[in-house]
C-alpha cells in the first residue's frame, strides 16, 4: 500500500561552468573539477556526478578564464532533504586555486550563480613554513564542504569566483505538496 503512495519528483539540470575570475599569471594552465553532493534519498538517473574540464591556458592576467564546460544531469527524489549541491575545485596545473560550493536552485528557470572560491590555509607554523617549499594544504574530500560539519575548524581565504549558468526543469514537486513559489514575470 505504501509503495503506491510514494511519489517521486525529477529534476533536470542543464548547466555550464562559464568562467572563473581569479588572479592567474600568463602561461598558467587551469582546469576545473566538479562533483555533486546530495542526500541518501536522491538518485542520479542520468549524467556524470563528477568530471574534469578541459585545460585553459591563460594568455594575459586580469582577464576572466573561460571554461564554457557543460554539465547535464537528472536527479530523482521523494523529498527535498539534503538538496543537491555542486562542489567546484579549480587547479593551476596540480596546485589548488580554490574550492567553491553552491546549492542547485529550486525554481525551474535559467539561473546565473556566482560561486565564491575559498582556499585552505595552513594553521600551524610548520605548515606556514612549508608553503615556501611548495606545500599547500588541500582537502582530501572536497565534498566535506557540502555538509559543513567541522568546516569552522578550517582556516580559509577568499580567492576569486566562478560563474555558473543553471537551467532547471522539474517535474512532480507539487505532487509531493511542495510549492517553490511563483516565477517573476520579466
KEGU-597577 format. One line per field, with one value per residue: residue number from 0; residue in one letter; z, y, x of N, C-alpha, C in turn. Coordinates in steps of 0.001 Angstrom, whole numbers. Layout:
KEGU-597577
i <- NUM | ... .
aa <- A | ... .
n.pz <- Z | ... .
n.py <- Y | ... .
n.px <- X | ... .
ca.pz <- Z | ... .
ca.py <- Y | ... .
ca.px <- X | ... .
c.pz <- Z | ... .
c.py <- Y | ... .
c.px <- X | ... .
end
This chain:
KEGU-597577
i <- 0 | 1 | 2 | 3 | 4 | 5 | 6 | 7 | 8 | 9 | 10 | 11 | 12 | 13 | 14 | 15 | 16 | 17 | 18 | 19 | 20 | 21 | 22 | 23 | 24 | 25 | 26 | 27 | 28 | 29 | 30 | 31 | 32 | 33 | 34 | 35 | 36 | 37 | 38 | 39 | 40 | 41 | 42 | 43 | 44 | 45 | 46 | 47 | 48 | 49 | 50 | 51 | 52 | 53 | 54 | 55 | 56 | 57 | 58 | 59 | 60 | 61 | 62 | 63 | 64 | 65 | 66 | 67 | 68 | 69 | 70 | 71 | 72 | 73 | 74 | 75 | 76 | 77 | 78 | 79 | 80 | 81 | 82 | 83 | 84 | 85 | 86 | 87 | 88 | 89 | 90 | 91 | 92 | 93 | 94 | 95 | 96 | 97 | 98 | 99 | 100 | 101 | 102 | 103 | 104 | 105 | 106 | 107 | 108 | 109 | 110 | 111 | 112 | 113 | 114 | 115 | 116 | 117 | 118 | 119 | 120 | 121 | 122 | 123 | 124 | 125 | 126 | 127 | 128 | 129 | 130 | 131 | 132 | 133 | 134 | 135 | 136 | 137 | 138 | 139 | 140 | 141 | 142 | 143 | 144 | 145 | 146 | 147 | 148 | 149 | 150 | 151 | 152 | 153 | 154 | 155 | 156 | 157 | 158 | 159 | 160 | 161 | 162 | 163 | 164 | 165 | 166 | 167 | 168 | 169 | 170 | 171 | 172 | 173 | 174 | 175 | 176 | 177 | 178 | 179 | 180 | 181 | 182 | 183 | 184 | 185 .
aa <- X | X | X | X | X | X | X | X | X | X | X | X | X | X | X | X | X | X | X | X | X | X | X | X | X | X | X | X | X | X | X | X | X | X | X | X | X | X | X | X | X | X | X | X | X | X | X | X | X | X | X | X | X | X | X | X | X | X | X | X | X | X | X | X | X | X | X | X | X | X | X | X | X | X | X | X | X | X | X | X | X | X | X | X | X | X | X | X | X | X | X | X | X | X | X | X | X | X | X | X | X | X | X | X | X | X | X | X | X | X | X | X | X | X | X | X | X | X | X | X | X | X | X | X | X | X | X | X | X | X | X | X | X | X | X | X | X | X | X | X | X | X | X | X | X | X | X | X | X | X | X | X | X | X | X | X | X | X | X | X | X | X | X | X | X | X | X | X | X | X | X | X | X | X | X | X | X | X | X | X | X | X | X | X | X | X .
n.pz <- 0 | 825 | -1086 | -3377 | -2665 | -2645 | -4216 | -6720 | -7497 | -10261 | -11357 | -13776 | -14793 | -16818 | -17303 | -17077 | -16561 | -16694 | -16484 | -14699 | -12298 | -11355 | -9989 | -12134 | -13549 | -16787 | -19066 | -17354 | -16736 | -16354 | -14860 | -14167 | -11726 | -11075 | -8756 | -7485 | -4476 | -2501 | -762 | 860 | -230 | -2759 | -6223 | -8924 | -12093 | -14740 | -16294 | -15412 | -12190 | -11376 | -12891 | -14982 | -16386 | -19590 | -20242 | -19694 | -21076 | -19833 | -21267 | -20821 | -17806 | -15510 | -17036 | -17471 | -16989 | -19344 | -19316 | -20223 | -19811 | -20156 | -18165 | -17628 | -15976 | -14363 | -11601 | -9179 | -6610 | -3476 | -1518 | -447 | 1267 | 2094 | -299 | -3648 | -4145 | -5806 | -6018 | -6566 | -7797 | -8501 | -10342 | -10888 | -13012 | -11062 | -8674 | -6151 | -6674 | -5669 | -3837 | -4390 | -3584 | -4081 | -3696 | -5767 | -7643 | -6782 | -8204 | -11382 | -14015 | -15893 | -14284 | -12996 | -11268 | -9022 | -7689 | -4840 | -4430 | -2218 | -301 | 1475 | 4299 | 5920 | 9320 | 11218 | 12411 | 11224 | 8924 | 7672 | 7159 | 5437 | 3170 | 1727 | 382 | -1530 | -577 | -63 | 1624 | 1132 | 730 | 1452 | 795 | -1018 | -933 | 1689 | 2220 | 1654 | 3764 | 5964 | 8510 | 10894 | 9363 | 10401 | 11673 | 9837 | 8378 | 6028 | 3002 | 839 | -2718 | -5337 | -7895 | -9480 | -12298 | -12829 | -15039 | -14752 | -15923 | -14898 | -14769 | -13563 | -12332 | -10889 | -8244 | -7035 | -6593 | -4353 | -2480 | -2208 | -2664 | -4719 | -5086 | -7044 | -10348 | -11312 | -13538 | -16416 .
n.py <- -1193 | 1274 | 1647 | 2513 | 5064 | 6481 | 9025 | 10361 | 13054 | 14682 | 16195 | 18113 | 19277 | 21460 | 22719 | 25045 | 25642 | 28676 | 30828 | 31744 | 34071 | 34870 | 35490 | 34903 | 34053 | 34891 | 32198 | 30224 | 27106 | 26125 | 24096 | 22786 | 20983 | 19295 | 18113 | 16471 | 16701 | 15063 | 14037 | 10866 | 10050 | 10934 | 10250 | 9721 | 9806 | 10149 | 11206 | 12656 | 12465 | 13562 | 15303 | 16429 | 19431 | 20771 | 21856 | 25169 | 27712 | 30554 | 33685 | 36479 | 38369 | 39276 | 38907 | 37172 | 33671 | 31526 | 28785 | 27436 | 24921 | 22186 | 20789 | 18201 | 16710 | 14484 | 14251 | 12333 | 12156 | 11533 | 13341 | 16681 | 16657 | 17201 | 18611 | 18754 | 19795 | 21580 | 21053 | 22715 | 22580 | 24282 | 24177 | 25060 | 23837 | 21365 | 22565 | 23754 | 26206 | 27056 | 26215 | 25841 | 26113 | 25496 | 25533 | 23819 | 25665 | 26054 | 26868 | 26322 | 27561 | 29652 | 30203 | 32342 | 31904 | 33043 | 31691 | 31785 | 31389 | 29559 | 28985 | 26652 | 27413 | 27081 | 26127 | 25943 | 26718 | 25170 | 24282 | 26740 | 27512 | 25449 | 26114 | 27793 | 26062 | 24965 | 23322 | 22871 | 23177 | 20938 | 19739 | 16419 | 15219 | 17094 | 17150 | 17385 | 20004 | 20329 | 19346 | 20842 | 20089 | 20505 | 22370 | 24855 | 24700 | 24909 | 26996 | 29418 | 31324 | 33896 | 33599 | 34539 | 34010 | 31904 | 31649 | 30192 | 28936 | 27797 | 25829 | 24945 | 22360 | 20912 | 18206 | 16975 | 17961 | 19393 | 17385 | 16184 | 17980 | 20347 | 23783 | 25905 | 28566 | 31433 | 32192 | 35110 | 37445 | 38710 .
n.px <- 818 | 1918 | 3856 | 2535 | 1800 | 4102 | 5585 | 7648 | 9857 | 11324 | 14316 | 15906 | 18991 | 20558 | 23499 | 26303 | 29688 | 30794 | 32887 | 35901 | 36953 | 39839 | 43116 | 45631 | 48707 | 50152 | 50483 | 49727 | 48088 | 44913 | 42349 | 39063 | 37294 | 34292 | 31828 | 28926 | 27055 | 24702 | 21696 | 20697 | 18283 | 18182 | 18687 | 20866 | 19831 | 20613 | 23611 | 26828 | 28205 | 30561 | 33272 | 36031 | 37171 | 38275 | 41667 | 42595 | 44465 | 46062 | 46283 | 46676 | 47027 | 44409 | 42165 | 39040 | 38866 | 37887 | 35790 | 33407 | 32179 | 30123 | 27421 | 25272 | 22659 | 20378 | 18298 | 16464 | 14015 | 12283 | 11872 | 12870 | 15071 | 18438 | 19226 | 20566 | 23968 | 26570 | 30002 | 32960 | 36299 | 39167 | 42131 | 45559 | 47677 | 48827 | 48355 | 46249 | 43790 | 41336 | 38290 | 34775 | 31263 | 27816 | 24264 | 21936 | 19634 | 16113 | 13780 | 12207 | 13815 | 16100 | 19100 | 21665 | 24552 | 26927 | 29758 | 31638 | 35130 | 37186 | 40140 | 42094 | 44151 | 47329 | 47403 | 49324 | 52641 | 54634 | 53312 | 52925 | 55580 | 56333 | 54944 | 56568 | 58164 | 56597 | 54577 | 51132 | 48082 | 45333 | 41975 | 41125 | 38736 | 36755 | 33979 | 33264 | 32734 | 30088 | 28485 | 29121 | 30025 | 32389 | 33674 | 34128 | 36497 | 38481 | 40852 | 40305 | 40773 | 39543 | 39382 | 38658 | 36097 | 33592 | 31508 | 28373 | 25898 | 22663 | 20151 | 17087 | 14776 | 11802 | 9787 | 6862 | 7084 | 5027 | 3172 | 4142 | 3458 | 4871 | 5708 | 7399 | 7186 | 6144 | 7246 | 9027 | 7708 | 9166 .
ca.pz <- 0 | 906 | -2332 | -4330 | -2212 | -2784 | -5456 | -6916 | -8298 | -11100 | -11663 | -14877 | -14769 | -17961 | -16712 | -17696 | -15805 | -17712 | -16348 | -13366 | -12139 | -10363 | -10367 | -12722 | -14377 | -18174 | -19226 | -16437 | -17301 | -15331 | -15141 | -13135 | -11420 | -10333 | -8242 | -6797 | -3169 | -2286 | 312 | 578 | -956 | -4132 | -7153 | -10217 | -13130 | -15954 | -16252 | -14605 | -10869 | -11242 | -14148 | -15056 | -17617 | -20445 | -19721 | -20259 | -20955 | -19580 | -22182 | -20104 | -16454 | -15338 | -17826 | -16980 | -17579 | -19928 | -19360 | -21016 | -19624 | -19942 | -17160 | -17793 | -15000 | -13930 | -10278 | -8777 | -5164 | -2886 | -647 | -700 | 2302 | 1558 | -1677 | -4324 | -4195 | -6704 | -5407 | -7611 | -7431 | -9599 | -10207 | -11808 | -13142 | -9970 | -7459 | -5888 | -6709 | -4721 | -3830 | -4342 | -3306 | -4240 | -3833 | -7053 | -7423 | -6669 | -9200 | -12765 | -14929 | -16110 | -13166 | -13038 | -9888 | -8796 | -6592 | -4267 | -4252 | -973 | -324 | 2840 | 4715 | 6985 | 10639 | 12132 | 11974 | 10311 | 7661 | 7062 | 6648 | 4309 | 1972 | 970 | -419 | -2473 | 49 | 39 | 2174 | 296 | 1358 | 887 | 236 | -1130 | -623 | 3083 | 2244 | 1492 | 4998 | 6910 | 9806 | 11134 | 8468 | 11173 | 12165 | 8730 | 8053 | 4576 | 2475 | -401 | -3826 | -6625 | -8063 | -10698 | -12716 | -13355 | -15505 | -14462 | -16423 | -14040 | -15106 | -12540 | -12570 | -9781 | -6914 | -6482 | -6144 | -3010 | -1579 | -2073 | -3538 | -4813 | -5343 | -8433 | -11078 | -11651 | -14965 | -16877 .
ca.py <- 0 | 2467 | 1790 | 3280 | 6442 | 7087 | 9768 | 10923 | 14257 | 14620 | 17481 | 18103 | 20439 | 21675 | 23773 | 25344 | 26409 | 29666 | 31423 | 31974 | 35371 | 34659 | 36021 | 33845 | 34640 | 34408 | 30907 | 29246 | 26124 | 25862 | 23210 | 22789 | 19696 | 19450 | 16914 | 16756 | 16096 | 15046 | 13161 | 9446 | 9801 | 11411 | 9310 | 10238 | 8999 | 10248 | 12253 | 12415 | 13103 | 14248 | 15370 | 17407 | 20227 | 20906 | 22764 | 26515 | 28434 | 31976 | 34493 | 37679 | 38464 | 40217 | 38523 | 36006 | 32404 | 30971 | 27327 | 27002 | 23470 | 21791 | 19790 | 17739 | 15654 | 14342 | 13665 | 11921 | 12050 | 11540 | 14515 | 17622 | 16592 | 17245 | 19077 | 18663 | 20907 | 21370 | 21387 | 23024 | 22648 | 24880 | 23879 | 25613 | 22618 | 20474 | 23368 | 24201 | 27637 | 27267 | 25392 | 26572 | 25269 | 26181 | 24711 | 23898 | 26448 | 25337 | 27238 | 25959 | 28660 | 29841 | 30911 | 32667 | 31790 | 33315 | 30855 | 32285 | 30389 | 29638 | 28159 | 26382 | 27960 | 26328 | 26644 | 25766 | 27358 | 24233 | 24341 | 28038 | 27474 | 24517 | 26735 | 28379 | 24993 | 24464 | 22564 | 23629 | 22319 | 20636 | 18843 | 15072 | 15058 | 18401 | 17019 | 17742 | 21366 | 20280 | 19083 | 21903 | 19576 | 20708 | 23374 | 26026 | 24458 | 25080 | 28388 | 29601 | 32685 | 34083 | 33528 | 34742 | 33452 | 31161 | 31861 | 29054 | 29124 | 26569 | 25770 | 23966 | 21860 | 19957 | 17514 | 16209 | 18525 | 19766 | 16159 | 15902 | 19006 | 21453 | 24933 | 26641 | 29965 | 31817 | 32805 | 36515 | 37699 | 39796 .
ca.px <- 0 | 2745 | 4606 | 1746 | 1732 | 5421 | 5706 | 8986 | 9999 | 12526 | 14945 | 16870 | 19871 | 21431 | 24310 | 27578 | 30677 | 31135 | 34207 | 36456 | 37597 | 40896 | 44418 | 46461 | 49768 | 50175 | 51140 | 49134 | 47151 | 43912 | 41223 | 38039 | 36668 | 33045 | 31169 | 27668 | 26806 | 23258 | 21252 | 20510 | 17043 | 18361 | 19306 | 21309 | 19207 | 21419 | 24617 | 28023 | 28226 | 31841 | 34025 | 37112 | 37058 | 39445 | 42691 | 42519 | 45729 | 45885 | 47093 | 47091 | 46491 | 43313 | 41003 | 38313 | 39289 | 36663 | 35707 | 32254 | 32154 | 28716 | 27038 | 23890 | 22392 | 18992 | 18130 | 15130 | 13936 | 10944 | 11764 | 13968 | 16103 | 19809 | 19123 | 21873 | 24915 | 27703 | 31283 | 33937 | 37721 | 39934 | 43560 | 46544 | 48465 | 48412 | 48227 | 44890 | 43477 | 40253 | 37082 | 33518 | 30105 | 26530 | 23071 | 21256 | 18413 | 14849 | 12777 | 12506 | 14112 | 17537 | 19728 | 23087 | 25039 | 28348 | 30235 | 32887 | 36188 | 37938 | 41350 | 42567 | 45445 | 47994 | 47045 | 50450 | 53879 | 55298 | 52575 | 53224 | 56956 | 56411 | 54368 | 57680 | 58761 | 55607 | 53491 | 49898 | 47029 | 44167 | 41015 | 41157 | 37393 | 36091 | 32552 | 33024 | 32218 | 28636 | 27746 | 29519 | 30456 | 33806 | 34259 | 34528 | 37856 | 39417 | 41157 | 40161 | 40828 | 38808 | 40338 | 38011 | 34756 | 33278 | 30123 | 27630 | 24529 | 21929 | 18787 | 16433 | 13448 | 11383 | 8527 | 6307 | 7305 | 3724 | 2502 | 4640 | 2944 | 5818 | 5497 | 8657 | 6875 | 5849 | 8341 | 8835 | 7495 | 10061 .
c.pz <- 0 | -367 | -3367 | -3950 | -2444 | -4169 | -5536 | -7733 | -9075 | -11368 | -12754 | -14803 | -16017 | -17586 | -17499 | -16694 | -16812 | -17599 | -14885 | -13369 | -10996 | -10885 | -10871 | -13655 | -15805 | -18287 | -18286 | -17185 | -16201 | -15802 | -13931 | -12970 | -10701 | -9828 | -7502 | -5463 | -2932 | -1256 | -117 | -229 | -2420 | -4963 | -8424 | -11285 | -14405 | -15805 | -15325 | -13284 | -10642 | -12589 | -14039 | -16406 | -18466 | -19772 | -20468 | -20021 | -20833 | -20479 | -21483 | -18765 | -16418 | -16161 | -17195 | -17720 | -18040 | -19982 | -20324 | -21000 | -19306 | -18867 | -17411 | -16847 | -14635 | -12584 | -10060 | -7268 | -4715 | -1894 | -856 | 336 | 1664 | 52 | -2354 | -4297 | -5204 | -5996 | -6549 | -7023 | -8653 | -9320 | -11277 | -11895 | -12036 | -8648 | -7331 | -5955 | -5712 | -4886 | -3825 | -4139 | -3475 | -4286 | -5232 | -6812 | -7483 | -7837 | -10605 | -13647 | -15138 | -14990 | -13500 | -11590 | -9870 | -7540 | -6116 | -4096 | -2938 | -1037 | 1110 | 3085 | 5814 | 8325 | 11657 | 11564 | 10972 | 8936 | 6926 | 6447 | 5444 | 3041 | 1122 | 77 | -1347 | -1880 | 188 | 605 | 1198 | 1095 | 672 | 181 | 141 | -845 | 829 | 3216 | 2188 | 2813 | 6118 | 8283 | 9943 | 10236 | 9212 | 11738 | 11083 | 8464 | 6538 | 4231 | 1151 | -1552 | -5185 | -6670 | -9403 | -11029 | -13330 | -13959 | -15351 | -15003 | -15701 | -14592 | -14038 | -12875 | -11288 | -8394 | -6253 | -5991 | -4734 | -1994 | -1373 | -3084 | -3547 | -5104 | -6800 | -9060 | -11340 | -13150 | -15369 | -17976 .
c.py <- 1253 | 2692 | 2599 | 4752 | 7188 | 7710 | 10335 | 12191 | 14132 | 16036 | 17288 | 19388 | 20428 | 22906 | 24000 | 26091 | 27413 | 30178 | 31509 | 33329 | 35241 | 35277 | 34874 | 34486 | 34105 | 33126 | 29840 | 28330 | 25720 | 24842 | 23203 | 21382 | 20004 | 18092 | 17353 | 16040 | 16180 | 13980 | 11738 | 9132 | 10232 | 10350 | 10049 | 9306 | 8990 | 11400 | 11891 | 13168 | 13876 | 14220 | 16454 | 18110 | 20118 | 21855 | 24088 | 27202 | 29921 | 32757 | 35748 | 37753 | 39474 | 39890 | 37320 | 34769 | 31683 | 29451 | 26862 | 25477 | 23016 | 20717 | 19453 | 16583 | 15659 | 13631 | 13299 | 11765 | 11994 | 12683 | 15416 | 17601 | 16423 | 17479 | 19058 | 19967 | 20558 | 21873 | 21573 | 23032 | 23175 | 24648 | 24615 | 24549 | 21668 | 21225 | 23886 | 25718 | 27926 | 26270 | 26313 | 25608 | 26098 | 25163 | 24886 | 24665 | 25592 | 25604 | 26833 | 27200 | 28702 | 30706 | 31210 | 32718 | 32078 | 32571 | 31402 | 31134 | 30642 | 28654 | 27928 | 26965 | 27080 | 26967 | 26464 | 26477 | 26474 | 24256 | 25642 | 28048 | 26547 | 25083 | 27416 | 27348 | 24332 | 23631 | 23457 | 22728 | 22156 | 19738 | 17484 | 14791 | 16430 | 18348 | 17370 | 19165 | 21383 | 20076 | 20049 | 21393 | 19724 | 21751 | 24636 | 25886 | 24680 | 26569 | 28525 | 31078 | 32730 | 34160 | 33648 | 34159 | 32747 | 31436 | 30586 | 29551 | 27778 | 26697 | 24618 | 23639 | 20855 | 19392 | 16800 | 16784 | 18904 | 18550 | 15770 | 16937 | 20182 | 22539 | 25733 | 28113 | 30228 | 32439 | 34268 | 36641 | 38881 | 40565 .
c.px <- 859 | 3547 | 3861 | 1687 | 3046 | 5570 | 7112 | 8907 | 11304 | 13019 | 15982 | 17671 | 20727 | 22245 | 25583 | 28444 | 31222 | 32571 | 34621 | 37148 | 38605 | 42187 | 45281 | 47482 | 49697 | 50994 | 50610 | 48176 | 46175 | 42889 | 40298 | 37476 | 35360 | 32588 | 29919 | 27642 | 25302 | 22921 | 20980 | 19252 | 17139 | 19066 | 19697 | 20744 | 20052 | 22404 | 25761 | 27936 | 29516 | 32547 | 35094 | 37013 | 38320 | 40445 | 42596 | 43853 | 45462 | 46841 | 47586 | 46378 | 45350 | 42081 | 40328 | 38800 | 38031 | 36750 | 34616 | 32124 | 30725 | 28556 | 25572 | 23667 | 20913 | 18979 | 16677 | 15131 | 12487 | 10773 | 12975 | 15085 | 17485 | 19793 | 20490 | 22672 | 26000 | 28957 | 32291 | 35341 | 38464 | 41417 | 44364 | 47637 | 48001 | 48255 | 46802 | 44794 | 42358 | 39122 | 35872 | 32372 | 28850 | 25407 | 22511 | 19954 | 17146 | 13905 | 13191 | 12614 | 15623 | 18099 | 21179 | 23560 | 26538 | 28775 | 31577 | 33867 | 36907 | 39104 | 41814 | 43954 | 46030 | 47648 | 48170 | 51672 | 54621 | 54624 | 52833 | 54617 | 57080 | 55787 | 55449 | 58358 | 57749 | 54493 | 52271 | 48800 | 45869 | 43244 | 41097 | 39825 | 36732 | 34594 | 32240 | 32501 | 30692 | 27905 | 28092 | 29953 | 31969 | 34456 | 34689 | 35941 | 38913 | 39607 | 41148 | 40342 | 40067 | 39797 | 39655 | 36616 | 34629 | 31814 | 29563 | 26327 | 23842 | 20511 | 18098 | 15049 | 13065 | 10016 | 8108 | 6497 | 5979 | 2944 | 2933 | 4170 | 3871 | 5501 | 6793 | 8432 | 6638 | 7082 | 8007 | 8663 | 8373 | 9409 .
end
